[in-house]
Amino acid sequence: MILAKVYIQPKTTVKDPQGNTIKSGLQDLGFTDVEKVNMGKYLEIKLNTQNKKLASEQIKKMCDQMLTNPLIEDYNFVIEKI
């Protein structure tokens, strides 16, 4: 079995209102050293295969076709055998 850990973040050229809201809230609570917060998504996807190359290809297709919006989001992922 394969576990894919997928990390999705807003592109650096896109405004991140959720991250800015969290940053402001943290600063209001006294965490004045917080300079920037990026709000993203994290997914874990289990695949019933032992083939890491095939799993990587499938996860890339999933991200490109459904899991991300390529206009405003970037992604990366890690593949692990479990």
N, C-alpha and C positions, 0 to 999 in steps of 0.2 A: 504494500500500500504506500501511496505517496501523499505527503501533506504539502500543500502549497500555501505559503504565507504571502498575501498580496497587500501591498501598501499603495494607497492612492492619495495623491496630494494635489492641491490646486497648482496650476502652472505659476511660475514666479511672475509672469506678466499679468496675472489675473488678480483682482482684488479679492481678499479673503475676509468678508464681513464677520463670519463666525470667529475666526482667529483674532480679529481686532476687538470683538466684544469680550472674548476671554482675556485677552491682554489687558484691557481696561479694567475688568473686574479684578484681576490679580493685582494690578497696581493699586486699585482702590482699597484692597485688603492689606496693603503695605508691602507687597512684593515689588519694590521699586526697581529692582535689577532686571525685571522681565523686559526685554527689548522687542521680541517678536514671537508670535504664536501662529503656527500653521495648523489649521483644523483639517484633518483628512479622514480616510476610512481605512480600516484594517479588516481583511477577510481571511479565513482559513478554509481551504477547500481540500477535501480528501478525495483522492482518485484511486480507483481499484486497479492499479497497475504497478509494476516494479520498474518500468522503463522511464527513467528520468528525462530522456530526450523527448519522448512522446508526451509525457506530462507537461513539460515546458512548452511544447508547441500548442497543446490544448489550452493551457492557461493563457498564453499570449492571445490566442483566438478569442477566448472568453472575454479578456480585458478589452480587446479591440472592438468586439462586436456587441458587448452588452454591459460590462461592468464599469466602464469609464466613458466619459465624454471627452474625446480627443481634442476638442476645441479649448477646453478649460482645465483638463486634468492630465497629470503625468502619473505613471505607475512603475513599480518594480516589484519583483517577487523573488522568493527563495523557495527552492524545491528540496524537500527532505524525504528520505525513505524512513518509514515508521513500521 
